[in-house]
Amino acid sequence: MSRRRVTLADVARTAGVSSTTASLVLSGRGSELRISTAVQDRVRTASSELGYRPNIVSIGLRKGTTRTLGLVSDTVATGQMAGDMIKGAIEAARDLGFMLFIGETEGDPAIESALIDAMQDRQVDGIILTSMFTRTRAVPEALERVPTVLLNTLPAGPTRAPAVVPDEVAAGRAAARLLIDAGHREIHLVGAGPGPHDVPPDTVAGVERLAGILEVLEAEGLTPASGHLCDDWAPPQGWAATHELLRQHARPRAIVCFNDRLAFGTYQALQEAGLRIPQDVSVVSFDNYPMADWLRPGVSSFAIPHEELGRRAVELLIARITARAAGTGDAEVPAGDADRAEPVTGDVHRLPLPLRARGSVAPA
């Protein structure tokens, strides 16, 4: 049998005071309004003994905020790595005095619409719309009426919602630069390329990583030595693409894999061919999956900053909520230290992918 919720009236009755007096004491205004110490003690004692808990939602609504946020994701909450975005978001919300409600859609638009409605019915102050893999998508019209931030998602059309994403273009540049600085001039691509449009469909990471790589190669007067497009960035495709590469180039010197799962297949194919990493072939990759450290040698990989993405999205959303409550409209989050994301044109905030060097790159 459920226990009846203790109300403010119950506290007031037990303490022998009015509900107004009990409210003033429990809100910390008793001394300010010259309520006697004895009365304040009675109210606090009654509240403690009865187990009274104030209705936070009602208090929040009176103040114009519930100090709650909603996060609507596709499969991010159950993803092995991207779940860290949730961790970063939860920690940031907690640190800033907010609670985060999480809903997952599994990619079903009907469930997504229902979750957004449910979040708004519960009077959340703002919503984060999140994707497991960086992708471009339309922002639901309902989210234009509430402070919203896109996490790991780019808008397909005009929207007031800012986006927080990994800086994949910069990571592509850094991967190419890492190999060039090691003296490599013939660089092979596994997963995409060699042309600027040779990427899997609907793959923002592929488009942007390839753009960064080609930009650096072009600046050096180079083009990819070969490119091997894979529709699925998984180990079997990496293995098959690397075997095809080896049929065309028996002694490749440097390979960029477009993610660590492809790199796992590339490692297998190279070792089957009797080639050593990095003595014979240098390999660099992206994402920093756990397998990047399990490989021997570990693959040098550019890590997606999942926790920082989640934290940044919450900070940005709360800044917009605060600005709205103050009547100043949307506001940008201060840029912060140099290692934090900087706002860029188009209201897209890009976070850098740090290199996790593990000895898979050697001088040419």
KOLSE-565041 format. One record per atom (N, C-alpha, C): residue in one letter; x, y, z. Coordinates in steps of 0.001 Angstrom, whole numbers, plus 500000, padded with zeros to 6 digits. Example, Ala and Ser with C-alpha at 12.3 -4.5 7.8 and 13.67 -1.06 7.14 Angstrom:
2
A513190494310507800/A512300495500507800/A513200496700507800/S512850497750507080/S513670498940507140/S512900500030507870/
***
This chain:
364
M500853498807500000/M500000500000500000/M500888501241500000/S500646502181499071/S501500503358498966/S501213504345500088/R502245505010500505/R502134505983501589/R501741507334501018/R500807508026501728/R500369509339501270/R501516510329501375/R501617511179500366/R502667512187500359/R502414513220501451/V503476513521502206/V503372514547503254/V503334515915502597/T502372516746502986/T502221518074502398/T502689519155503349/L502807520362502794/L503179521513503625/L502126521754504704/A500865521495504377/A499788521674505368/A499971520724506544/D500457519506506262/D500715518553507357/D501788519086508294/V502847519651507720/V503925520214508528/V503395521370509391/A502632522247508750/A502089523405509479/A501188522958510626/R500333521953510379/R499405521467511413/R500182520873512582/T501211520085512274/T502002519453513332/T502773520503514144/A503266521538513476/A504039522577514171/A503136523614514833/G501829523593514540/G500900524548515135/G501044525948514569/V501349526030513258/V501491527342512615/V500696527313511306/S500621528472510655/S499935528541509365/S500834527969508264/S500188527587507145/S500965527080506013/S501917528140505478/T501501529415505545/T502367530500505073/T503632530577505920/T503449530479507248/T504615530537508142/T505546529354507887/A504962528160507736/A505786526980507477/A506557527139506178/S505903527677505159/S506566527876503873/S507721528851503989/L507516529937504704/L508570530944504862/L509774530372505598/V509511529566506627/V510613528977507396/V511406527999506521/L510692527133505821/L511373526103505033/L512050526657503793/S511673527868503377/S512348528500502242/S513523529357502691/G513794529358504032/G514942530085504546/G514702531553504814/R513449531982504847/R513151533405505039/R512615533700506437/G512671532724507342/G512114532909508679/G512748534052509445/S514076534091509506/S514763535146510258/S514569536496509592/E514587536509508258/E514390537754507518/E513051538405507859/L512021537568508061/L510683538081508358/L510372538039509860/R511413537869510679/R511344537965512145/R510400536941512762/I510416535745512204/I509700534640512828/I510588534105513945/S510012533890515120/S510819533537516294/S511593532247516077/T512713532159516767/T513554530961516662/T512805529723517101/A511981529861518157/A511219528708518658/A510257528185517602/V509567529098516902/V508628528674515848/V509388528015514699/Q510518528614514333/Q511315528028513239/Q511782526621513602/D512191526439514863/D512639525116515294/D511504524103515234/R510276524533515638/R509127523626515595/R508816523190514167/V508881524158513237/V508579523843511836/V509615522872511270/R510882523123511537/R511925522247510994/R511851520856511612/T511559520791512904/T511414519489513568/T510249518705512980/A509115519376512786/A507942518713512203/A508250518229510789/S508937519060510024/S509287518688508650/S510165517451508631/S511150517404509528/S512077516273509583/S511374514998510040/E510552515107511083/E509884513922511616/E508868513343510637/L508196514207509893/L507188513744508942/L507797513281507617/G509071513625507405/G509716513272506140/G509210514107504981/Y508967515375505255/Y508416516262504215/Y509452516559503144/R509032516480501902/R509863516855500759/R509087517842499916/P509653519027499678/P508920520029498891/P508714519561497458/N507661520039496828/N507374519736495422/N508270520609494556/I509377520020494105/I510375520780493368/I509803521334492073/V508971520527491386/V508403520987490125/V507533522211490324/S506687522171491358/S505820523330491617/S506635524560491956/I507662524385492782/I508532525510493132/I509218526046491885/G509707525117491047/G510397525522489827/G509494526287488893/L508262525817488734/L507334526501487837/L507034527911488320/R506942528083489637/R506712529433490167/R507899530340489868/K509092529739489830/K510301530525489563/K510641530570488072/G509853529868487243/G510091529887485799/G511068528837485325/T511471527906486176/T512392526845485775/T512162525622486644/T512297524438486062/T512194523193486826/T513564522594487116/R514612523199486575/R515985522713486709/R516089521251486270/T515352520942485197/T515443519623484576/T515711519792483084/L516430518821482513/L516741518810481090/L516307517467480510/G515988517461479235/G515681516213478552/G516754515895477527/L517073514619477370/L517989514181476325/L517292513074475541/V517094513310474249/V516433512341473370/V517475511826472390/S517737510527472424/S518789509943471587/S518222508854470689/D519035508426469704/D518630507261468917/D519106506000469644/T520394505642469518/T520889504474470256/T522087504829471118/V522280506119471376/V523504506539472058/V523623505970473463/A522504505808474164/A522581505363475550/A523071503931475678/T522870503113474632/T523303501726474692/T524557501465473861/G525092502487473200/G526302502321472412/G527512502140473310/Q528445501273472880/Q529613500949473706/Q530441502180474040/M530723503007473025/M531587504155473241/M530797505439473438/A529790505669472588/A529092506939472638/A528268507097473905/G528056506010474660/G527417506144475962/G528175507092476870/D529472507294476586/D530248508254477372/D529712509674477200/M529034509946476071/M528404511260475913/M527348511466476993/I526598510395477285/I525588510460478337/I526258510748479676/K527370510066479938/K528096510269481200/K528522511722481350/G529091512296480276/G529506513695480340/G528336514623480551/A527198514331479897/A526012515176480041/A525453515092481454/I525377513881482001/I524850513701483356/I525716514439484367/E527035514297484230/E527940514947485183/E527844516464485101/A527762516999483888/A527655518453483736/A526346518959484316/A525247518236484057/A523947518649484608/A523988518635486131/R524545517580486693/R524644517489488146/R525485518628488724/D526626518889488089/D527510519944488591/D526839521317488557/L525921521503487611/L525256522800487459/L523884522826488111/G523558521788488889/G522317521789489660/G521079521420488873/F521229520633487813/F520092520197487010/F519996518674487031/M518792518173486759/M518587516741486582/M518331516465485108/L518876515336484608/L518760514999483192/L517867513782483023/F516776513941482249/F515924512818481866/F516378512312480500/I516479510991480341/I516997510403479102/I515956509496478472/G515741509667477172/G514858508789476419/G515544508329475156/E515281507082474745/E515949506509473575/E514912506061472551/T515147506365471275/T514145506138470227/T514401504925469360/E515648504406469351/E516058503344468424/E515774503732466973/G515801505048466692/G515632505521465330/G514198505590464841/D513207505371465707/D511797505389465314/D511248506817465458/P510857507483464350/P510362508868464430/P509144509013465324/A508274508012465366/A507080508093466204/A507462508103467684/I508430507255468052/I508887507240469447/I509577508555469781/E510359509066468842/E511035510341469073/E510024511453469340/S508978511529468517/S507951512559468701/S507265512406470052/A506970511159470441/A506314510920471724/A507215511308472887/L508522511022472767/L509460511372473836/L509584512884473989/I509654513587472861/I509758515046472925/I508506515625473590/D507330515107473221/D506087515569473851/D506098515277475349/A506568514078475717/A506600513707477132/A507549514604477922/M508698514927477326/M509640515831477995/M508997517198478222/Q508326517705477195/Q507703519014477323/Q506531518981478299/D505784517875478325/D504691517742479294/D505215517821480719/R506451517373480918/R507057517409482252/R507814518707482504/Q507627519667481610/Q508134521025481800/Q509654521080481919/V510379520243481140/V511837520372481154/V512220521748480623/D513329522273481097/D513762523615480696/D514365523633479294/G514875522505478836/G515495522440477511/G515745520998477129/I516036520775475844/I516196519413475323/I517470519320474482/I518180518190474639/I519328517851473810/I518904516721472876/L519091516910471580/L518773515889470580/L520088515258470130/T520207513946470320/T521502513278470199/T521465512116469220/S522601511887468537/S522749510739467639/S523965509913468032/M523870508617467778/M524972507709468073/M526176508022467196/F525937508163465885/F526992508527464948/F526690509914464402/T527722510708464177/T527511512058463657/T526753511986462340/R525621512676462266/R524828512661461046/R524093513983460885/T523593514201459683/T522789515380459391/T521323514987459435/R520493515807460082/R519082515464460207/R518241516720460397/A516969516612460060/A516041517718460285/A515726517819461770/V515563519053462243/V515206519280463641/V513685519326463743/P513077518486464594/P511619518505464737/P511105519907465079/E509988520268464469/E509433521610464666/E509155521896466136/A508756520866466887/A508434521066468300/A509623521591469089/L510832521282468643/L512014521713469379/L512375523173469117/E511751523788468127/E512012525208467883/E511336526079468937/R510449525478469750/R509719526254470766/R510326526109472153/V511398525365472268/V512038525155473563/V513551525241473349/P514324525746474314/P515782525760474148/P516290524355473809/T517042524257472727/T517482522956472213/T518932523036471769/V519656521952471981/V521022521813471477/V521121520465470778/L521766520437469615/L522009519193468886/L523368518639469301/L523405517372469659/L524642516731470103/L525012515621469130/N526201515737468537/N526671514767467542/N525747514733466331/T525094515841466059/T524127515947464969/T524248517318464328/L524204517364463004/L524199518632462275/L522815518854461672/P522305520088461689/P520956520338461162/P520921520276459645/A519839519692459105/A519688519592457655/A519139520882457058/G518605521765457876/G518043523024457400/G518181524096458460/P517594525271458221/P517697526372459181/P517105525981460535/T517777526362461591/T517300526106462946/T517981527067463901/R517315527326465019/R517942528156466054/R518826527321466972/A518738526003466861/A519483525135467766/A520944525026467349/P521875525315468252/P523285525105467936/P523614523615467965/A524735523264467374/A525173521868467329/A526548521736467970/V526769520595468625/V528070520261469217/V528524518950468582/V529646518983467868/V530118517811467128/V531634517684467237/P532189516497466940/P533650516356466872/P534187517117465660/D535398517633465777/D536022518346464652/D536734517339463763/E535940516666462920/E536474515590462090/E537395516107460995/V537116517297460468/V537984517849459425/V539390518065459985/A539462518658461166/A540769518892461781/A541475517571462081/A540717516547462464/A541317515240462736/A541886514636461447/G541166514797460332/G541680514316459055/G542976515007458680/R542988516327458890/R544229517067458609/R545378516535459461/A545090516328460755/A546141515898461680/A546657514505461334/A545768513624460868/A546206512272460494/A547156512311459308/A546790513102458296/A547672513228457135/A548993513886457516/R548916514911458349/R550120515629458771/R551041514722459579/L550475513853460406/L551277512925461210/L552153512048460312/L551571511539459242/L552330510673458332/L553326511461457487/I552913512625457015/I553817513449456194/I555015513903457018/D554761514301458263/D555866514731459127/D556823513582459431/A556326512338459317/A557207511170459497/A557941510817458208/G557724511618457153/G558453511436455901/G557711510651454838/H556470510277455093/H555719509477454119/H555153510365453016/R555288509901451770/R554760510635450619/R553701509826449875/E553675508519450085/E552660507664449475/E551735507155450574/I550536507731450621/I549595507438451698/I548343506782451108/H548005505604451613/H546854504842451147/H545684505035452122/L544471504988451604/L543274505196452419/L542438503918452430/V542050503475453627/V541176502309453777/V539882502761454443/G538782502661453690/G537474503074454195/G536808504105453317/A537617504913452600/A537083505969451729/A538159506392450746/G537762507290449812/G538702507846448855/G538932506926447672/P539772507378446706/P540647508562446779/P539971509872446402/G538814509814445725/G538154511042445322/G537393511674446478/P537126512983446414/P536473513686447533/P535059513217447827/H534433512511446877/H533061512037447087/H532999510536447328/D534162509900447469/D534200508450447659/D534091508113449149/V532876508248449660/V532609507973451077/V531309507181451178/P531125506436452265/P529848505739452450/P528700506742452537/P527499506353452146/P526365507280452211/P526035507682453647/D525607508944453800/D525152509460455111/D526219509359456185/T527472509530455802/T528575509437456769/T529261510786456902/V528835511576457874/V529449512881458087/V530922512726458433/A531249511773459304/A532648511567459692/A533502511240458466/G532980510389457550/G533737510036456357/G533986511236455468/V532950512032455241/V533083513225454400/V534121514169454980/E534022514434456279/E534884515442456893/E536311514941457090/R536488513694457486/R537845513162457634/R538561513160456286/L537856512726455239/L538463512703453908/L538803514111453444/A537926515071453707/A538189516458453305/A539461516979453963/G539648516678455247/G540850517131455942/G542106516477455403/I542029515175455124/I543187514459454572/I543572515025453208/L542581515165452321/L542870515645450963/L543401517072450975/E542920517880451920/E543394519269452016/E544884519320452295/V545340518502453235/V546768518497453590/V547597517895452464/L547117516809451876/L547865516199450766/L548005517181449610/E546928517871449268/E546982518832448166/E547975519949448456/A548002520403449709/A548938521467450072/A550390521013449920/E550612519702450009/E551953519137449839/E552220518709448403/G551265518964447493/G551411518536446110/G551215517052445918/L550434516418446813/L550241514970446774/L548780514618446523/T548548513382446133/T547219512785446093/T547323511424446772/P546199510828447205/P546291509504447828/P546914508491446870/A547813507659447394/A548410506605446575/A547348505606446131/S546334505400446956/S545170504598446587/S544074504868447608/G542858504583447208/G541732504722448114/G540818503532447964/H540259503034449079/H539456501814449062/H538189502061449874/L537110502348449158/L535829502673449785/L535212501414450389/C534772501537451636/C534078500442452319/C532704500936452751/D531666500233452359/D530313500645452746/D530064500467454232/D530739499493454835/D530591499230456262/D531975499281456888/W532153500159457854/W533469500307458468/W533642499275459577/A533802498028459185/A533933496916460121/A535179496107459761/P535698495255460687/P536945494518460429/P536970493719459129/P535905492986458758/P535998492228457494/P536227493119456278/Q535601494306456270/Q535790495224455152/Q537204495799455153/G537746496078456328/G539124496543456408/G540104495499455920/W539825494252456287/W540678493132455846/W540632492992454323/A539424493002453748/A539282492833452299/A539902494005451549/A539671495243452036/A540218496421451360/A541737496413451384/T542326495963452501/T543784495934452601/T544375494852451697/H543699493722451574/H544167492700450621/H544117493234449194/E543083493994448863/E543012494601447534/E544144495601447352/L544420496386448391/L545528497352448349/L546844496620448076/L547050495492448769/L548308494755448628/L548445494116447247/R547323493819446593/R547399493298445224/R547896494370444253/Q547582495638444586/Q547977496748443726/Q549333497319444118/H549654497270445421/H550898497864445949/H551478496870446954/A552448496113446526/A552976495034447363/A553645495537448628/R554210496749448587/R554924497282449753/R554421498676450116/P553204498784450590/P552727500105451023/P553502500562452253/R553656501862452372/R554430502386453511/R553573503080454562/A552398503580454163/A551585504319455136/A550106504175454776/I549280503897455799/I547841503708455593/I547066504535456615/V546037505230456131/V545067505866457025/V543796505022456979/C543410504449458111/C542129503743458229/C541089504726458772/F539878504660458242/F538884505661458605/F538199505382459939/N538432504234460536/N538099504023461949/N538863502803462454/D538815502578463767/D539615501527464374/D539120500126464022/R537818499987463724/R537315498680463329/R537905498267461983/L538013499209461073/L538708498929459813/L540176498598460073/A540793499350460999/A542208499131461299/A542462497713461801/F541507497152462537/F541656495783463017/F541804494824461839/G540954494988460810/G541067494165459610/G542346494430458846/T542767495706458799/T544015496058458127/T545206495392458802/Y545240495404460125/Y546323494739460855/Y546400493264460475/Q545242492598460451/Q545236491168460122/Q545796490917458719/A545341491730457766/A545785491532456382/A547278491781456236/L547789492813456887/L549216493116456793/L550055492013457420/Q549609491515458570/Q550371490464459242/Q550332489161458451/E549191488882457798/E549111487702456941/E550083487807455762/A550347489049455330/A551271489273454207/A552725489339454675/G552951489149455964/G554317489172456485/G554873490566456678/L554008491575456726/L554455492961456906/L554299493370458368/R555300494084458879/R555313494485460282/R554841495935460425/I554171496195461546/I553729497548461899/I554544497977463119/P555236499094463109/P555305500097462044/P556557499980461173/Q557376498931461390/Q558663498854460682/Q558471498869459160/D557463498150458673/D557209498099457229/D556099499065456807/V555049499148457621/V553881499962457271/V553425500760458498/S553279502068458319/S552717502902459371/S551195502955459209/V550481502898460330/V549014502917460295/V548504503937461308/V547545504772460879/V546890505717461775/V545385505604461562/S544617505871462603/S543177505629462538/S542421506683463344/F541111506442463510/F540230507373464219/F539292506603465165/D538771507303466154/D537703506895467089/D538208506458468452/N539397505842468518/N539951505367469786/N539032504354470468/Y538563503362469694/Y537822502246470275/Y538758501463471199/P538201500698472153/P539077499897473034/P540045499018472256/M539617498486471086/M540506497609470327/M541764498325469847/A541728499665469784/A542917500397469353/A544080500148470303/D543767499932471565/D544808499672472557/D545123498180472660/W544192497337472254/W544411495889472338/W545305495374471217/L545299496055470076/L546120495610468956/L547608495650469348/R548416494839468662/R549854494818468922/R550614495077467631/P551275496255467508/P551245497346468482/P549897498064468460/G549617498802469520/G548385499571469522/G548380500562468369/V547194500819467814/V547112501732466680/V546978503172467176/S547760504050466599/S547655505477466921/S546335505999466357/S545497506533467230/S544121506844466834/S543711508201467392/F542907508929466611/F542372510218467058/F541054509971467783/A541019510318469065/A539916509939469951/A538759510925469869/I537544510402469662/I536350511243469755/I536139511589471235/P536045512870471570/P535930513276472977/P534494513154473477/H534008511924473626/H532594511703473933/H532130512443475183/E532859512313476281/E532416512962477522/E532383514474477371/E533393515033476715/E533424516486476523/E532286516951475622/L531905516137474643/L530774516490473796/L529504516608474637/G529259515603475489/G528075515644476332/G528089516800477304/R529249517035477902/R529358518142478860/R529147519486478175/R529763519659477024/R529641520923476305/R528194521206475908/A527471520167475473/A526076520338475070/A525225520817476242/V525443520244477424/V524680520660478606/V525028522093478994/E526305522425478985/E526716523795479334/E526090524809478387/L526102524486477110/L525534525388476112/L524025525521476297/L523357524399476568/L521901524432476758/L521530525254477985/I522237525063479090/I521916525803480310/I522174527292480123/A523215527636479361/A523470529048479075/A522294529666478312/R521723528906477380/R520590529410476603/R519338529513477476/I519150528538478365/I518011528571479289/I518107529789480207/T519318530018480727/T519532531152481633/T519282532476480928/A519772532586479692/A519573533817478927/A518091534038478643/R517388532959478338/R515959533087478053/R515197533535479298/A515542532941480459/A514870533309481702/A515132534766482070/A516334535257481694/A516683536648482001/A516115537619480973/G515493537062479913/G514904537922478891/G515900538500477928/T517083537874477839/T518115538396476933/T518259537554475681/G517379536564475500/G517457535728474305/G518529534675474431/D518878534068473301/D519904533030473304/D521261533651473549/A522092532930474285/A523435533428474589/A524450532335474339/E525646532736473970/E526725531777473751/E527400531458475082/V527865530235475195/V528694529865476336/V530071530472476153/P530681531047477216/P532044531559477076/P532969530477476547/A533899530889475705/A534762529926475029/A535586529090476003/G535956529655477164/G536712528882478140/G538156528720477745/D538787527669478301/D540202527496478013/D540456527060476581/A541727527081476235/A542101526839474843/A541752525433474383/D541685524468475325/D541407523101474892/D539916522808474803/R539064523819475017/R537628523634474887/R537189524071473501/A535959523664473125/A535465523987471785/A535258525477471624/E535482525973470443/E535260527375470108/E534054527483469179/P533155528452469432/P532051528646468498/P532581529037467117/V531980528482466071/V532401528804464721/V531188529203463908/T531444529638462670/T530373530083461798/T529318529001461660/G528029529435461646/G526945528479461520/G526489527939462855/D526981528496463962/D526589528083465307/D526831526589465516/V527911526097464958/V528344524723465180/V529599524766466048/H529577524037467142/H530696524027468081/H531446522714467903/R532705522807467494/R533495521620467165/R534570521378468218/L534627520152468729/L535621519782469730/L536740518978469080/P537980519264469432/P539115518573468817/P539199517103469223/L539755516290468328/L539999514875468599/L541475514706468945/P541813514468470201/P543231514313470559/P543812513007470035/L545086513037469697/L545771511843469212/L546185510964470394/R545864509671470297/R546367508686471240/R547467507899470519/A548712508340470671/A549835507730469953/A550222506426470634/R550331505354469833/R550625504046470402/R551740503310469651/G552492504023468849/G553652503399468211/G553384502695466914/S552275503038466234/S552005502398464934/S552496503234463757/V553172504344464057/V553706505214462997/V555216505320463198/A555969505088462096/A557431505193462141/A557910506014460968/P559115506557461045/P559650507323459896/P559710506488458634/A559497507149457518/A559539506446456219/A560936505914455981/
***
